[in-house]
């Protein structure tokens, strides 16, 4: 099992920035990233680094969001810049360990216009 603790969500004005953090309870995992889910919509991929090491972003966030990992702190980050109201959603940290997927409880990001 892997427990994920997320932080960094909040309320921000359009054009602002936030940094989301995710601390997994284990340091060894393959793929990792973030998904989000807005009210009434399906959960969607935001950014993911695959087991092969490539990082992919949703088209809607390319150039604005950056996924990173600090191995020394065993923390995964998502930097959100130039936020838009349509980025409002609950954001979920994700890791994959030996073919099993684990999710955090979610952190809310609200962007006001």
Buried (B, 14 or more C-beta within 10 A) or exposed (E): EBEBBBBBBEEBEEEBEBBBBBBBEEEEBBBBBBBBBBEEEEBEBBBBBEEEEEBEBBEEBEEBBBBEBEEEEBBBBBBBBEBBEEBBBBBBBBBBBEEEEBBBEBBEBBBEE
